[in-house]
Amino acid sequence: MDYIKCLKFPHEIYENVNIAYNVFTRNVIFWNKFQIFLFEEVSDIKLSSICQTYITEFKIAQVILSTNHIICLDYCGDLYLSPLKLKLKNTERSFQQREKGILCISYNEDVSFCLQKNAHTLDFCVHKINSEFELVNKIPISFKNIQCLPNITYGEILFCTYILNETEFINIKNKFELNNVNWSEQIFFVLSFDNLTLYAALICLKTPNQEANLIKLLSCPSQISNLSFLNNNHLCVVAGLASGTLIKISLSSEHKTPDIIHLNTAISKCLSFSDTVIYTDGLTMWKTTQTYSEKYISFKEFTVRYVKDFIKVAETIVCVTYTKMIYLIPLEDETCYIKPPTTDEYCLAEYPLSYTNYLYRIIEEIKKNEKIIETIKMEENYITTLALSNRKDIMDDVIHYKIIVFDNYGDILKEEIPLSIPNNIAEYFDIDSFYFLIKITVSCHLQQKFSDVLSNLFGNLKIHITLLSQQKVLKTSSIKVQGQLKDLNIVVPLNAQMLNFTNITVNINLVTLIPGALNEKEVLWSNLHYRTIVLNSEHFIKSERSQNNVQHLKEPKKSINELIFETACNHHGQLFKINEAPNMNTIKWSFYVKLPTHYEESLSNRDYYFENFNISKATYLFNEISSKDFLKSKSILCFSIGSDNVEIELLNDGFSDPMVKVTSHNPQIALNVRSFISNLAYNMFKNCKNEFVSNDIYQSIKELENSFELCTLGTVSSEEFCRIFHQYQKCIMGAIVL
């Protein structure tokens, strides 16, 4: 054959293939982890010449093709054998297991050599290649100084054997300290367990009870990708490094320093014969001549590309590529090589101009890659967003919320902080409004880590705020985050007529927009984080202050109820006698709080007021509750919450335990204020480790809450509710109340 041949692989293959070859039968095998394809004649490969196909049930790590058998080693160390005489199209069950614990295998004609690992030993085994795979000899190998042996992987050890003749044995026996040993068909082998350190040993099959010792030949800074033998006047071992370097180690005692040859590309496989080396880096394939001489090395590049594996058959190279092609390349055909560039002084203009199209194509591909990189970064952020939305524990450490209620917009301005206003500006100047200042802060030590996600990266990060009572939604507000989410102060107004002043629930949601997975036009709102905060009656206590600095235009002198009553009397007074309906809510509800021993210090705890209220209200509450007259039971405090008043009295007659009495026409407001006094007196129960309340109190409170709800809905009469409440008062007066 004097020209290159190229064939497309005729069968479907599951993975890229390697090549195994038998010199004596001229058969060739293409194999991967799952398949084996046998060709009878390598010099004339045709699509119709495939005679046998194997599909194995195990993963193949190494294949040997002998005269009459195929030997396979898997990644578990199991060795399988199949005869070549079975002429079947698909021989799935033809392989029979013969050995276990095999690390690697080699062969010579009808004899195989392998390393077998047992529990505590490493043996060099010689088998006769037949259907029974008979064991001929087993020689133990000493490996005390090899630390990596327990962690080695089956089928991935570099292993080469060589049968010595008498002249070769005489030249190398001094290196193994065998001066008194005569030649008797010794076997020399080299191996590497970690592809970095190379070991060698000399085996004499006819010497009984011998133990082979491994000697260290070489330690390489780069991974060894290939091992082969070369016999030019004396035996040498050639190691091809993945970095593109050849190391020629002479086994003669006259040569003590190895020869180092640097090639022009990396090496994934190389083949040495005489002074010629053929090697590939997986993309290109090269041939060098005069490789081991002191003269200039000559390089030739083959025209074939994406080379996976190759072998040499006479003067022909058989190789397979990653593109599933088979090439037959004659070494002496100059058309198989790429011509070197011309060294003339001038070149034709068509050569550089022809590359402009390639330049534009490269620029286009770079732009496409940049768009892909941007898309990948965005997808990473989307994935991070979805992941963070499912990790509330992390987000709770990153984002913190605090709500302060104001009953005067001027008090918010005294805070001297930047404010975000999501509602209409006119709502902030309403006379009867409460203002909810929502402070959102991000932890400093975690801010940089999550800044890309919590900032305006997607352009759609929003904060939704919902104010709810027990029965309905009072108000919703939404604000878009501009820039990074660092510190936000959002003010939401709410008219007092919409409040019941018992409790208000505030829901805060951080949401961002993510495009759909299959259709980018479809959108998905992902909730990054949410928090629910409940505000009780004490947050709506009106502080007494002078409002002379605030001028309200057209402030009505009379309430709406009074104006309606006067209008009705003026228009219909001659027909009807109209009387103003008196306030029928004459029942006052009282709740009690037992005070601790040092209650003066607790009620004068300045930090508690300023942590939970704004400056004006905190100052007002602190001055009132910590006053000497109140603490000495000389005055009664009266707080205004909406249209209801709450009276707070400290009972201390000097004989019984001191208590605080909270009284109001609205029982729910009175109960909330009582809980506020309890938290204040006991400092949120931080110092109270053991407090006990009788079960009767819990039962009566539960019954009272249920009846109060039924009374509100009209299911239970007011008389029945009064009866339950009087029973609750009798129970609570005889117990310890906190």
C-alpha positions in Angstrom: 0.0 0.0 0.0 1.5 3.3 -1.1 -1.3 5.7 -0.4 -3.4 6.7 2.7 -6.7 5.0 3.3 -9.6 6.3 5.4 -12.6 4.2 6.5 -15.6 5.2 8.6 -16.2 2.8 11.5 -19.0 0.5 10.2 -20.7 -0.2 13.5 -22.3 1.9 16.3 -19.8 2.3 19.1 -20.6 3.3 22.6 -17.2 4.9 23.3 -13.9 5.8 21.5 -11.9 2.6 20.7 -8.3 1.5 21.2 -6.3 -1.0 19.2 -4.8 -4.4 20.0 -2.6 -6.3 17.5 -1.1 -9.8 17.1 2.1 -9.9 15.1 1.9 -13.6 14.2 -1.7 -13.8 13.0 -1.8 -10.2 11.7 -5.3 -9.9 13.4 -6.3 -6.6 14.8 -8.9 -5.7 17.5 -10.7 -2.4 18.1 -12.1 -2.3 21.6 -13.6 0.0 24.2 -15.0 -0.6 27.7 -18.0 -2.5 26.4 -17.3 -3.7 22.8 -14.7 -5.7 20.8 -14.5 -5.8 17.0 -12.1 -8.3 15.4 -10.6 -7.8 11.9 -8.8 -10.8 10.3 -6.3 -9.0 8.1 -4.9 -5.6 9.1 -3.3 -4.8 5.7 -6.6 -4.9 3.9 -9.3 -3.7 6.3 -12.7 -3.6 4.7 -16.2 -3.2 6.0 -17.0 -6.8 5.1 -13.9 -8.2 6.9 -15.3 -8.0 10.4 -15.7 -11.5 11.5 -16.6 -11.3 15.1 -18.2 -8.8 17.5 -18.2 -9.0 21.3 -20.4 -7.1 23.7 -19.1 -7.7 27.2 -21.0 -7.6 30.5 -18.0 -6.1 32.3 -16.0 -2.9 31.8 -12.8 -3.7 29.9 -9.6 -2.1 31.1 -7.0 -4.0 29.0 -7.2 -6.4 26.0 -4.6 -8.9 24.7 -5.0 -10.7 21.4 -3.0 -14.0 21.3 -3.0 -16.5 18.5 -6.2 -18.3 19.5 -7.6 -16.4 22.4 -8.8 -12.9 23.5 -7.9 -12.0 27.1 -9.7 -9.2 28.9 -9.0 -7.5 32.2 -11.7 -5.4 33.9 -11.4 -2.6 36.4 -12.1 -5.1 39.3 -9.0 -7.2 38.6 -11.0 -10.1 37.1 -9.4 -11.7 34.0 -11.7 -13.2 31.3 -10.8 -15.5 28.3 -12.6 -16.3 25.1 -11.4 -18.5 22.2 -11.3 -17.1 18.7 -12.7 -20.2 17.0 -16.3 -19.3 17.8 -17.6 -17.7 14.6 -20.6 -15.9 16.0 -21.9 -12.5 15.1 -22.6 -11.5 18.7 -20.8 -13.5 21.4 -22.0 -11.9 24.7 -21.5 -15.1 26.8 -18.3 -16.4 25.3 -16.0 -14.9 28.0 -15.2 -17.1 31.0 -13.6 -15.8 34.2 -10.2 -17.4 34.9 -8.3 -15.3 37.6 -8.9 -12.6 40.2 -6.8 -9.8 41.6 -4.9 -9.2 38.4 -3.3 -5.7 38.2 -1.9 -5.8 34.7 -1.1 -8.3 32.0 1.4 -8.8 29.1 2.1 -11.8 26.8 4.6 -13.4 24.4 3.3 -15.8 21.8 1.3 -18.4 23.8 2.5 -17.4 27.3 1.0 -14.5 29.5 2.7 -12.6 32.2 0.7 -10.8 34.9 1.0 -9.2 38.3 -1.5 -10.6 40.8 -2.3 -8.9 44.1 -3.3 -11.0 47.1 -4.0 -9.9 50.7 -0.4 -9.3 51.6 1.6 -10.4 48.6 2.3 -9.3 45.0 3.1 -12.2 42.6 4.5 -12.4 39.1 2.4 -15.1 37.4 3.1 -17.0 34.2 0.2 -18.7 32.5 -0.1 -20.8 29.4 -2.7 -19.2 27.1 -5.2 -22.0 26.4 -8.8 -22.7 27.3 -7.8 -23.6 30.9 -5.3 -20.8 31.4 -2.9 -23.0 33.2 -0.6 -21.5 35.8 3.1 -22.3 34.9 4.9 -20.4 37.6 4.3 -17.9 40.4 7.1 -15.8 41.9 6.6 -13.4 44.8 7.8 -9.8 44.5 9.1 -7.7 47.3 7.5 -4.3 47.5 8.2 -3.1 51.1 9.3 0.4 49.9 6.3 1.1 47.7 3.8 3.2 49.6 1.2 3.6 47.0 0.5 -0.1 46.3 -2.6 -0.4 48.6 -4.3 2.4 46.6 -3.6 1.2 43.0 -6.3 0.8 40.4 -6.7 -2.4 38.4 -5.9 -2.1 34.7 -4.2 1.3 35.0 -0.7 0.2 35.8 2.1 0.6 33.2 3.6 -2.8 32.6 6.0 -4.1 30.0 7.9 -7.5 29.8 10.9 -8.5 27.7 12.4 -12.0 27.3 16.2 -11.7 27.4 18.7 -13.6 25.3 22.1 -14.5 26.7 23.9 -11.4 25.5 21.3 -9.0 26.9 21.3 -10.9 30.2 25.0 -10.6 30.6 24.9 -6.8 29.9 22.3 -6.1 32.6 22.8 -8.7 35.3 25.3 -6.5 37.1 22.6 -3.9 37.6 20.5 -6.4 39.5 23.4 -7.9 41.5 23.2 -11.3 39.8 26.9 -11.9 39.2 26.7 -15.6 40.1 23.5 -16.4 38.1 23.7 -17.9 34.6 21.4 -17.2 31.7 18.3 -19.4 31.6 15.6 -17.4 29.7 15.2 -14.7 32.2 12.3 -12.2 31.9 12.9 -8.5 32.5 9.9 -6.3 33.2 9.3 -2.6 34.1 6.2 -1.1 35.7 4.9 2.0 37.3 2.1 2.0 39.9 1.5 5.8 40.0 2.7 6.8 36.5 5.5 8.8 38.1 8.0 6.3 39.5 9.4 3.5 37.3 10.5 0.2 38.8 12.2 -2.9 37.2 12.8 -6.5 38.1 14.6 -9.6 36.7 12.7 -12.9 36.9 14.3 -16.4 36.5 11.6 -18.9 35.8 13.7 -22.0 36.4 15.1 -20.9 39.8 13.0 -22.4 42.6 11.9 -20.5 45.7 13.2 -17.2 44.4 11.9 -13.7 45.3 12.2 -10.9 42.8 13.2 -7.5 44.1 12.0 -4.3 42.5 14.6 -1.7 41.9 13.9 2.0 41.3 14.9 3.1 37.8 13.5 6.6 37.5 11.4 9.2 39.3 9.7 11.6 36.8 8.3 15.1 37.5 5.6 14.5 34.9 3.2 11.7 34.3 4.5 8.7 32.3 2.1 8.0 29.5 3.9 5.2 27.6 6.6 2.6 28.1 8.5 0.6 25.4 11.8 -1.3 24.9 14.5 -0.4 22.4 17.5 -2.6 21.4 20.2 -0.6 19.6 23.4 -2.4 20.5 22.1 -2.7 24.1 18.7 -2.9 25.8 17.0 0.4 26.7 13.7 1.4 28.3 12.0 4.4 26.7 9.5 6.4 28.8 7.3 8.9 27.2 6.1 11.7 29.5 2.8 13.5 29.1 4.7 16.8 29.1 6.3 15.9 25.7 9.7 14.5 26.9 11.3 11.2 26.1 13.6 9.6 28.6 15.9 6.8 27.3 17.2 4.6 30.1 20.1 2.3 29.2 20.3 -0.9 31.2 24.0 -1.4 30.5 26.4 -0.8 33.3 28.4 1.5 31.0 25.6 4.0 30.7 24.6 5.5 34.0 22.9 8.7 32.9 19.6 8.5 31.0 19.2 10.5 27.8 16.5 13.2 27.8 14.9 14.3 24.5 12.3 17.1 24.4 9.7 16.9 21.6 7.5 19.6 20.3 4.1 18.6 21.8 2.6 16.5 24.6 2.6 12.7 24.5 -0.5 10.6 25.0 1.1 7.6 23.2 4.4 7.0 21.5 6.1 4.2 19.6 9.9 3.8 19.3 11.9 1.8 16.7 15.5 2.4 15.7 16.0 6.2 15.8 12.4 6.9 14.8 9.6 7.8 17.2 5.9 8.2 16.3 3.8 10.0 18.9 0.5 11.8 19.3 -1.0 14.3 21.8 -4.6 13.3 21.0 -4.9 16.1 18.4 -2.0 15.7 16.0 0.4 12.9 15.2 4.1 13.3 14.5 7.1 11.4 13.3 10.7 12.2 14.4 13.9 10.8 12.9 17.4 10.8 14.4 15.7 11.1 17.7 18.4 9.6 19.9 21.4 10.9 18.0 23.3 14.1 18.8 22.3 15.6 15.4 19.3 17.9 14.8 16.0 16.1 15.2 13.7 16.1 12.2 10.0 16.5 12.7 7.2 15.5 10.3 3.5 16.0 11.0 0.9 13.6 9.7 -2.2 14.9 8.0 -4.5 12.9 10.3 -6.2 14.7 13.2 -7.8 13.8 16.6 -5.8 10.6 17.0 -7.0 8.2 19.8 -4.7 5.2 19.4 -2.4 3.7 16.8 -0.1 0.7 16.0 2.6 -0.1 13.5 2.3 -3.0 11.1 5.4 -3.4 9.0 5.7 0.0 7.2 2.1 1.0 7.9 0.5 2.9 10.7 -3.1 1.9 11.7 -4.8 4.5 13.8 -8.3 5.4 15.0 -9.6 8.9 15.7 -12.1 10.5 18.1 -14.3 11.0 15.0 -14.8 7.2 14.6 -12.5 7.0 11.5 -9.9 4.3 10.7 -6.7 5.4 8.9 -4.1 3.2 7.1 -1.0 5.4 6.7 2.1 4.3 4.8 5.3 5.7 6.5 7.1 6.2 3.2 4.4 8.2 1.4 5.2 11.9 1.5 1.6 12.9 0.8 0.7 11.6 4.3 2.7 14.5 5.9 1.9 18.2 6.1 4.4 20.2 4.1 6.4 22.7 6.2 5.7 26.4 5.5 7.8 28.0 2.8 10.9 30.0 3.8 11.0 32.2 0.7 11.6 35.9 1.1 8.2 36.8 -0.5 4.8 35.0 -0.4 1.7 35.4 -2.5 -0.9 37.9 -1.2 -3.6 35.3 -1.4 -2.1 33.4 1.5 -2.5 36.1 4.2 -5.7 37.4 2.6 -7.3 33.9 2.8 -6.9 34.1 6.6 -9.1 37.2 7.0 -12.3 35.0 6.8 -10.9 32.8 9.6 -10.2 35.9 11.6 -13.8 37.1 11.3 -15.1 33.7 12.2 -12.9 33.7 15.3 -14.2 37.1 16.3 -17.8 35.9 15.8 -17.1 32.8 17.9 -15.5 35.0 20.6 -18.7 37.1 20.7 -20.8 34.0 20.9 -18.7 32.7 23.8 -19.1 36.1 25.6 -22.8 35.8 25.3 -22.7 32.2 26.6 -20.6 33.4 29.5 -23.1 36.1 30.4 -25.9 33.6 30.1 -24.1 31.2 32.4 -23.5 33.9 35.0 -27.1 34.8 34.9 -28.2 31.2 35.2 -25.8 30.9 38.2 -27.5 33.8 39.8 -30.9 32.4 39.1 -29.9 29.1 40.7 -28.4 30.9 43.7 -31.6 32.9 44.0 -33.7 29.7 44.1 -31.3 28.0 46.5 -31.4 31.0 48.9 -35.2 31.1 48.8 -35.2 27.6 50.2 -32.6 28.3 52.9 -34.5 30.6 55.3 -31.9 29.9 58.1 -29.2 31.5 55.9 -31.4 34.5 54.9 -32.4 35.1 58.5 -28.7 35.6 59.3 -28.3 37.9 56.4 -31.4 40.1 56.5 -32.8 41.7 59.6 -36.1 43.6 60.1 -37.4 46.0 62.7 -40.7 47.9 62.8 -41.4 51.1 64.8 -44.8 52.7 64.9 -45.2 56.5 64.9 -48.4 58.5 65.4 -46.8 61.7 64.1 -44.9 62.1 60.8 -42.7 64.8 62.4 -41.2 62.2 64.8 -40.0 60.2 61.8 -38.0 63.2 60.5 -36.2 63.4 63.9 -34.6 60.0 63.2 -32.5 61.8 60.5 -32.3 58.7 58.2 -33.0 58.4 54.5 -36.6 57.3 53.9 -38.3 55.4 51.1 -41.9 56.3 50.5 -43.9 53.7 48.5 -47.3 55.4 48.8 -48.9 58.7 47.7 -47.3 61.6 49.4 -50.7 63.0 50.5 -51.3 60.0 52.8 -48.3 60.9 55.0 -50.0 64.2 56.0 -53.3 62.8 57.1 -54.4 63.9 60.6 -55.5 60.5 61.9 -52.8 58.2 60.6 -50.2 55.9 62.1 -46.8 55.4 60.3 -45.0 52.1 60.2 -41.2 52.5 59.8 -39.8 49.2 58.5 -36.0 49.0 58.8 -34.3 46.4 56.7 -30.6 45.9 57.3 -28.0 43.4 55.8 -25.3 41.9 57.9 -21.9 43.5 57.2 -19.9 40.3 57.3 -22.2 38.5 54.8 -23.1 41.5 52.7 -20.4 41.1 50.1 -21.1 37.4 49.7 -24.8 37.9 48.8 -24.6 41.3 47.2 -25.0 40.0 43.7 -28.2 38.3 44.5 -29.7 40.8 46.9 -28.9 43.9 44.7 -30.6 45.1 41.6 -28.8 42.4 39.6 -32.0 41.2 37.8 -33.6 44.7 37.7 -36.7 43.3 39.4 -35.9 43.0 43.1 -39.0 44.3 45.0 -40.2 44.5 48.6 -43.9 43.7 49.2 -45.4 44.8 52.5 -48.9 43.7 53.6 -50.7 45.0 56.7 -53.4 42.7 58.0 -55.8 42.5 60.9 -57.4 39.3 62.1 -60.2 39.4 59.5 -59.0 41.3 56.5 -56.1 42.9 54.5 -55.7 46.5 55.5 -53.1 47.7 53.0 -50.5 46.5 50.6 -47.4 48.4 49.4 -44.6 47.6 47.0 -41.2 49.3 46.5 -38.5 48.5 43.9 -34.9 48.3 45.2 -32.5 50.6 43.4 -28.9 49.5 43.6 -27.7 47.2 46.3 -29.8 46.1 49.2 -27.9 47.6 52.1 -30.0 49.6 54.5 -33.6 50.5 53.7 -36.1 52.6 55.8 -39.6 52.2 54.4 -42.5 54.3 55.8 -46.0 53.0 55.2 -49.0 55.1 56.5 -52.3 53.7 57.6 -55.5 55.6 58.7 -56.5 55.0 62.3 -60.1 54.3 61.3 -58.9 51.1 59.6 -57.2 49.8 62.8 -58.8 47.8 65.7 -55.7 48.5 67.8 -55.6 45.0 69.2 -52.9 43.6 66.9 -51.6 44.3 63.4 -49.7 41.6 61.4 -47.0 42.9 59.0 -45.9 40.6 56.2 -42.6 41.5 54.4 -41.6 39.6 51.2 -38.5 40.1 49.1 -39.3 38.9 45.6 -37.3 38.8 42.4 -38.2 38.0 38.8 -36.7 34.9 37.1 -37.3 34.0 33.4 -39.0 30.7 32.6 -36.8 27.6 32.0 -38.3 26.6 28.7 -39.7 30.0 27.6 -37.8 33.1 28.6 -40.9 35.3 28.0 -42.7 33.5 30.8 -41.7 34.9 34.2 -41.5 33.4 37.6 -41.6 35.4 40.8 -39.3 33.8 43.4 -39.7 34.8 47.1 -36.2 35.3 48.4 -37.2 35.9 52.0 -40.2 36.6 54.1 -40.9 37.7 57.6 -44.1 38.1 59.7 -44.1 40.6 62.6 -47.1 41.1 64.9 -47.6 44.5 66.6 -49.8 44.7 69.7 -51.8 47.5 71.4 -48.8 49.1 73.2 -47.4 50.2 69.8 -50.4 52.4 69.3 -50.3 54.3 72.5 -50.7 58.1 71.8 -48.0 60.1 73.4 -48.9 63.5 74.9 -47.0 66.3 73.2 -47.4 69.8 72.0 -48.4 70.2 68.4 -48.1 73.9 68.1 -45.4 73.6 65.4 -47.8 71.6 63.2 -50.6 73.6 61.4 -53.5 71.6 60.0 -55.6 73.4 57.4 -59.4 73.2 57.6 -59.2 71.1 60.8 -62.9 70.4 61.8 -64.0 71.6 65.2 -66.5 68.9 65.7 -66.4 65.2 65.0 -68.4 63.5 62.2 -70.8 61.9 64.7 -71.6 65.3 66.2 -72.2 66.9 62.8 -74.6 64.2 61.7 -76.5 64.4 65.0 -76.9 68.2 64.6 -78.0 67.9 61.0 -80.7 65.3 61.8 -82.0 67.5 64.6 -82.2 70.6 62.4 -84.0 68.8 59.5 -86.4 66.5 61.4 -86.6 67.9 64.9 -90.2 69.1 64.4 -91.4 65.6 63.4 -89.4 63.4 65.7 -87.8 63.7 69.1 -84.1 62.7 68.5 -81.8 61.9 71.4 -78.1 61.1 71.0 -77.5 57.4 71.8 -75.4 57.1 74.9 -72.3 54.9 75.0 -73.5 51.5 76.2 -70.1 50.0 76.7 -70.0 50.6 80.5 -68.2 47.3 81.4 -64.7 47.8 82.4 -62.2 44.8 82.1 -59.4 44.5 84.5 -56.2 42.4 84.2 -53.5 42.0 86.8 -49.8 41.5 86.7 -47.9 40.2 89.7 -44.6 42.3 90.0 -41.2 40.9 90.9 -39.3 41.9 94.0 -37.2 44.6 92.4 -39.9 45.9 90.1 -38.7 49.5 90.3 -35.5 48.6 88.4 -37.4 46.7 85.7 -40.0 49.4 85.1 -37.2 51.9 84.9 -35.3 49.9 82.3 -34.6 52.6 79.7 -33.1 50.2 77.1 -36.4 48.3 76.7 -38.4 51.4 75.8 -35.9 52.7 73.2 -35.4 49.3 71.6 -39.2 48.9 70.8 -40.5 52.4 70.3 -39.6 55.6 68.6 -37.7 58.3 70.6 -40.8 60.5 71.4 -43.0 57.6 72.5 -40.2 55.9 74.4 -39.4 59.1 76.3 -43.1 59.6 77.1 -43.7 56.0 78.3 -40.4 56.0 80.3 -41.3 59.2 82.1 -44.8 58.1 82.9 -44.1 54.5 84.0 -40.9 55.2 85.9 -42.3 58.3 87.7 -42.1 58.2 91.5 -45.8 58.9 91.9 -46.7 55.8 89.9 -44.1 53.6 91.5 -45.4 54.6 95.0 -49.0 54.0 94.0 -49.9 57.7 94.2 -51.1 58.2 90.6 -52.9 56.3 87.9 -51.7 56.3 84.4 -54.1 56.8 81.5 -53.0 55.9 78.0 -55.1 56.6 74.9 -55.2 53.8 72.2 -57.5 54.8 69.4 -60.9 55.7 70.9 -60.3 53.6 74.0 -58.5 54.6 77.2 -56.4 52.3 79.3 -55.9 52.9 83.0 -52.8 51.5 84.7 -52.6 51.4 88.5 -49.9 49.9 90.7 -51.4 48.2 93.8 -49.0 48.1 96.8 -50.6 48.2 100.2 -47.5 47.0 102.0 -49.0 43.6 103.0 -49.7 41.7 99.9 -47.5 41.3 96.9 -47.4 44.3 94.6 -49.5 44.1 91.4 -50.4 46.2 88.4 -54.0 46.6 87.4 -54.8 47.3 83.8 -58.4 48.5 83.1 -60.2 49.3 79.8 -63.6 49.0 78.1 -61.9 46.9 75.4 -60.8 43.6 76.9 -58.4 42.7 74.1 -56.6 46.1 74.3 -56.4 45.7 78.1 -55.0 42.2 77.8 -52.3 43.4 75.3 -51.3 46.2 77.6 -51.1 43.8 80.5 -48.8 41.6 78.5 -46.6 44.6 77.7 -46.4 45.5 81.4 -45.5 41.9 82.2 -42.7 41.8 79.6 -41.4 45.1 80.9 -41.5 44.1 84.5 -39.8 40.7 83.9 -37.4 41.9 81.2 -38.9 39.6 78.6 -38.4 36.7 81.2 -34.7 36.6 80.5 -33.9 36.2 84.2 -36.9 34.0 85.2 -35.9 30.4 84.8 -38.8 28.8 86.7 -42.2 30.3 86.7 -45.4 28.2 87.2 -49.0 29.0 86.4 -51.9 26.7 87.4 -53.8 24.7 84.8 -57.0 26.5 85.8 -55.6 29.8 84.5 -54.7 28.3 81.1 -58.1 26.7 80.9 -60.0 29.8 81.8 -57.9 32.0 79.4 -58.6 29.5 76.6 -62.3 29.6 77.3 -62.2 33.3 77.5 -60.5 33.7 74.1 -63.0 31.4 72.4 -66.0 33.1 74.0 -64.6 36.5 73.1 -64.4 35.5 69.4 -67.9 34.0 69.5 -69.2 37.1 71.1 -67.6 39.2 68.4 -69.3 37.1 65.7 -72.6 37.3 67.6 -72.8 33.6 68.4 -72.5 34.0 72.2 -74.5 36.6 74.1 -72.8 39.3 76.2 -74.4 37.9 79.4 -72.7 34.6 78.8 -69.4 36.2 78.0 -69.6 38.3 81.3 -70.3 35.1 83.2 -67.2 33.4 81.8 -65.1 36.5 82.4 -66.2 36.7 86.1 -65.2 33.1 86.5 -61.8 34.0 84.9 -61.4 36.9 87.4 -62.0 34.6 90.4 -59.5 32.1 89.1 -56.8 34.7 88.3 -57.0 36.5 91.7 -56.0 33.3 93.5 -53.0 32.5 91.3 -49.6 33.9 90.4 -50.0 36.0 87.2 -47.0 37.1 85.1 
